[in-house]
Amino acid sequence: MQSRVKNAGRYWRARGVLVSSVFAACLLAAAHAGAAGVDDSTASDASQSAGFSTVLEAWLGFPGLAQSSAPYTYLRATRTADKVEAKRQDLIRELDDLRWRLQGRGYGTFVQAVDQWKSKLATSGVFREPGDWSPAWLMAHPHRNPPISHVAAIGACAVPDWVEVWSGKGVTRTPWHTRMTLSDLAKNDVIDLDGISIVSVVAPTGEVQRLGQAAFNYSDSELLPGSRVVLPLPLGGEAFAWIRDTIAQLLAHAPAGENCKEMRFADMGASQ
């Protein structure tokens, strides 16, 4: 699915000039595509930056760009991983403590859910920068085009066909359908709102919203493929809200899709 390109206002004139340049550059990029490596998984070796100076220039050398879709393209910054990893370790320690308390009180189902949360979080090894970093967005916002020196990699994932729910049932995926909303999930018993006042919703771009039940009824939120919905455990205590929001923040840094291909910039000394 293609994301909407926001009105750039006074940048429309600059966008027109840039788009013309892009089409011309595409002809040159095709000749140099072999200089930039593409990974079949996010764990492969780094590639050379091929002299790119900005992210938009790098996208022009990204093989398969025509088949990629925003918001399932992403960017990894060079300094993101340590910050996100520290937050993940804080969360895992909190979940370990929570698991012990739940088990002591006989909440076996919730113990299994926490185990699934931890397992899923542990498998996430790629940390992107939340936001729309697609070529279309960068062309519409040329003043937000990052220099390559600040970037570890760019990547694109296949458009998923699911919406993911993190809840007291664990981590589950339900098939996505056109115009799917939060209230659809509740009506179809995909999510159980009994004892839940607020959920966190992570859009494919990484935008995080906190929505109360009133939002489901009066200003429903539409879900794109690859959205993640995070519910706290339906128990009292401030820790559950913190866990919900921290899971959502970590998911905001995970690419919203699968079968991702990635171009890394080796001469930047890039790491996850």
C-alpha positions as CSV (number, residue, x, y, z in Angstrom):
1,M,0.0,0.0,0.0
2,Q,1.3,3.5,-0.8
3,S,1.2,6.1,2.0
4,R,-0.3,9.5,1.4
5,V,2.3,12.1,0.5
6,K,1.5,15.1,2.7
7,N,1.1,18.6,1.1
8,A,4.5,20.2,1.3
9,G,3.1,23.8,1.0
10,R,5.9,26.1,0.1
11,Y,8.1,23.1,-0.9
12,W,6.0,22.1,-3.9
13,R,8.2,24.2,-6.2
14,A,11.3,22.5,-4.8
15,R,9.6,19.2,-5.1
16,G,8.9,19.6,-8.8
17,V,12.6,20.4,-9.5
18,L,13.7,17.5,-7.3
19,V,11.3,15.0,-9.0
20,S,12.7,16.0,-12.4
21,S,16.2,15.4,-11.0
22,V,15.1,12.0,-9.6
23,F,13.9,10.7,-13.0
24,A,17.2,11.7,-14.6
25,A,19.2,10.2,-11.8
26,C,17.3,6.9,-12.0
27,L,18.9,6.3,-15.4
28,L,22.3,6.7,-13.8
29,A,21.3,4.7,-10.8
30,A,20.4,1.7,-12.9
31,A,24.0,1.6,-14.2
32,H,25.4,1.8,-10.7
33,A,23.0,-0.5,-8.9
34,G,25.6,-3.3,-8.6
35,A,27.8,-1.0,-6.5
36,A,25.3,-1.1,-3.6
37,G,24.5,-4.4,-1.9
38,V,21.0,-5.6,-1.0
39,D,20.4,-8.1,1.8
40,D,17.9,-10.9,1.6
41,S,17.7,-10.6,5.4
42,T,18.6,-7.9,7.8
43,A,21.6,-10.0,9.1
44,S,23.7,-10.0,6.0
45,D,27.0,-8.3,5.4
46,A,27.3,-4.5,4.9
47,S,27.6,-3.0,1.4
48,Q,29.4,0.1,0.1
49,S,27.6,3.4,0.1
50,A,28.6,4.0,-3.6
51,G,29.3,7.7,-3.0
52,F,25.7,8.6,-1.9
53,S,25.5,11.8,0.0
54,T,21.8,11.7,1.1
55,V,19.2,9.0,1.8
56,L,17.2,10.0,-1.3
57,E,20.2,9.4,-3.5
58,A,20.7,6.0,-1.8
59,W,17.1,5.0,-2.5
60,L,17.8,5.6,-6.2
61,G,20.4,2.8,-6.1
62,F,18.1,0.4,-4.1
63,P,17.3,-2.6,-6.3
64,G,13.6,-3.4,-6.2
65,L,12.6,0.1,-5.3
66,A,9.7,0.1,-7.7
67,Q,8.2,-2.9,-5.8
68,S,8.6,-1.3,-2.4
69,S,5.8,0.5,-0.6
70,A,5.6,3.2,2.1
71,P,5.3,2.9,5.0
72,Y,7.1,-0.5,4.7
73,T,10.4,1.2,3.8
74,Y,12.6,2.1,6.7
75,L,15.8,3.7,7.9
76,R,18.3,2.7,10.5
77,A,20.4,5.4,12.2
78,T,23.9,4.8,13.4
79,R,23.2,5.6,17.1
80,T,19.7,4.1,17.6
81,A,20.6,0.5,18.6
82,D,22.2,1.2,22.0
83,K,19.4,3.4,23.2
84,V,16.7,0.9,22.1
85,E,18.6,-2.1,23.4
86,A,18.9,-0.5,26.9
87,K,15.2,0.1,26.9
88,R,14.5,-3.5,25.9
89,Q,16.7,-4.9,28.7
90,D,14.9,-2.7,31.2
91,L,11.6,-4.1,30.0
92,I,12.8,-7.7,30.1
93,R,13.9,-7.2,33.7
94,E,10.4,-5.8,34.5
95,L,8.8,-8.7,32.8
96,D,10.9,-11.2,34.7
97,D,9.7,-9.7,38.0
98,L,6.1,-9.5,36.7
99,R,6.2,-13.2,35.7
100,W,7.3,-14.2,39.2
101,R,4.5,-12.3,40.8
102,L,1.9,-13.6,38.4
103,Q,3.0,-17.1,38.9
104,G,2.8,-16.7,42.7
105,R,-0.8,-15.5,42.4
106,G,-1.9,-18.3,40.1
107,Y,-2.3,-16.3,36.9
108,G,-1.1,-19.1,34.6
109,T,-2.6,-17.7,31.4
110,F,-0.9,-14.3,31.9
111,V,2.4,-16.1,32.7
112,Q,2.2,-17.7,29.3
113,A,1.4,-14.3,27.7
114,V,4.5,-12.7,29.4
115,D,6.7,-15.5,28.1
116,Q,5.4,-14.9,24.6
117,W,6.1,-11.2,24.9
118,K,9.7,-11.9,26.0
119,S,10.3,-14.4,23.3
120,K,9.0,-12.0,20.6
121,L,11.0,-9.1,21.9
122,A,14.1,-11.2,22.0
123,T,13.9,-12.0,18.3
124,S,13.8,-8.4,17.3
125,G,17.3,-7.5,16.2
126,V,16.8,-4.6,13.8
127,F,16.0,-1.1,15.2
128,R,14.8,1.5,12.7
129,E,14.1,5.2,13.2
130,P,10.3,5.7,13.4
131,G,8.8,7.8,10.7
132,D,8.2,7.9,7.0
133,W,11.6,7.8,5.2
134,S,10.2,6.7,1.8
135,P,11.5,8.3,-1.4
136,A,8.1,10.0,-1.9
137,W,8.1,11.5,1.5
138,L,11.7,12.7,1.1
139,M,10.9,14.3,-2.2
140,A,8.0,16.2,-0.7
141,H,10.2,17.2,2.3
142,P,13.7,17.9,0.8
143,H,14.7,19.8,4.0
144,R,14.3,16.5,6.0
145,N,16.6,14.4,3.7
146,P,19.2,13.0,6.1
147,P,22.9,12.9,5.1
148,I,24.3,9.4,4.6
149,S,26.8,10.1,7.4
150,H,23.9,9.8,9.9
151,V,22.5,6.6,8.5
152,A,23.4,2.9,9.0
153,A,21.0,1.4,6.4
154,I,17.8,1.7,4.4
155,G,15.5,-1.2,3.8
156,A,12.1,-2.3,2.5
157,C,9.8,-5.1,3.6
158,A,7.0,-6.9,1.9
159,V,3.5,-5.5,2.7
160,P,2.2,-7.7,5.5
161,D,-1.4,-9.2,5.5
162,W,-1.9,-9.1,9.3
163,V,-2.5,-6.9,12.3
164,E,-0.6,-8.0,15.5
165,V,-2.1,-7.9,19.0
166,W,-0.1,-8.0,22.2
167,S,-2.4,-8.8,25.1
168,G,-3.1,-11.2,28.0
169,K,-3.5,-13.9,25.4
170,G,0.1,-13.5,24.2
171,V,1.1,-12.3,20.8
172,T,-1.4,-13.1,18.0
173,R,-2.0,-12.1,14.4
174,T,-5.3,-11.7,12.7
175,P,-5.8,-11.3,9.0
176,W,-6.0,-7.7,7.8
177,H,-8.9,-6.5,5.7
178,T,-9.8,-3.2,4.0
179,R,-11.0,-0.5,6.4
180,M,-10.2,-2.6,9.5
181,T,-10.6,-0.6,12.7
182,L,-10.0,-1.1,16.4
183,S,-13.7,-1.5,17.0
184,D,-13.6,-4.4,14.5
185,L,-11.1,-6.2,16.6
186,A,-13.3,-5.7,19.7
187,K,-16.5,-6.8,18.0
188,N,-14.8,-9.9,16.6
189,D,-13.3,-10.8,20.0
190,V,-9.8,-10.4,18.7
191,I,-9.2,-8.1,21.6
192,D,-10.9,-8.3,25.0
193,L,-11.4,-4.9,26.5
194,D,-12.8,-6.1,29.8
195,G,-10.8,-4.3,32.4
196,I,-8.9,-2.3,29.8
197,S,-9.2,1.5,29.6
198,I,-6.4,2.4,27.2
199,V,-4.5,0.6,24.4
200,S,-1.4,1.6,22.5
201,V,-1.5,1.4,18.7
202,V,1.7,1.3,16.7
203,A,1.2,2.4,13.0
204,P,3.5,0.9,10.3
205,T,5.5,4.1,10.3
206,G,6.2,3.7,14.0
207,E,3.8,6.4,15.2
208,V,2.4,5.4,18.6
209,Q,-1.1,6.4,19.7
210,R,-2.8,5.8,23.1
211,L,-6.5,5.4,22.6
212,G,-9.2,4.9,25.2
213,Q,-12.4,3.0,24.8
214,A,-14.3,6.2,23.9
215,A,-12.1,6.5,20.8
216,F,-13.2,3.1,19.6
217,N,-16.8,4.2,19.9
218,Y,-16.8,7.8,18.7
219,S,-13.6,8.4,16.7
220,D,-12.5,4.9,15.6
221,S,-8.9,4.3,14.5
222,E,-8.3,2.6,11.1
223,L,-5.6,0.0,11.1
224,L,-3.1,-0.5,8.2
225,P,-1.5,-3.8,7.5
226,G,1.3,-4.4,9.9
227,S,-0.2,-2.3,12.7
228,R,0.5,-3.5,16.3
229,V,-2.1,-3.1,19.1
230,V,-0.8,-3.4,22.6
231,L,-3.1,-4.0,25.6
232,P,-2.0,-4.0,29.3
233,L,-2.9,-7.0,31.4
234,P,-6.4,-6.4,32.9
235,L,-5.0,-6.0,36.5
236,G,-4.6,-3.1,38.7
237,G,-1.2,-1.3,39.0
238,E,0.8,1.4,37.3
239,A,3.4,-1.1,36.1
240,F,1.0,-2.5,33.5
241,A,0.5,0.8,31.8
242,W,4.3,1.4,31.7
243,I,4.8,-2.1,30.2
244,R,2.2,-1.4,27.6
245,D,3.8,1.8,26.5
246,T,7.3,0.5,26.6
247,I,6.4,-2.5,24.4
248,A,4.7,0.0,22.0
249,Q,7.9,2.1,21.9
250,L,10.1,-0.9,21.2
251,L,7.7,-2.1,18.4
252,A,7.8,1.4,16.9
253,H,11.5,0.7,16.2
254,A,10.8,-2.6,14.5
255,P,10.2,-2.7,10.8
256,A,6.5,-3.3,10.1
257,G,6.7,-6.2,7.7
258,E,8.6,-9.4,6.8
259,N,11.0,-10.6,4.1
260,C,12.9,-7.4,4.3
261,K,15.8,-6.4,2.1
262,E,18.4,-3.9,3.3
263,M,21.2,-1.8,1.9
264,R,23.9,-1.1,4.4
265,F,26.6,1.5,4.2
266,A,29.9,-0.2,5.1
267,D,32.2,2.8,4.9
268,M,30.1,4.5,7.6
269,G,31.1,1.9,10.1
270,A,27.4,1.1,10.4
271,S,26.0,-1.2,13.0
272,Q,22.5,-2.0,14.1
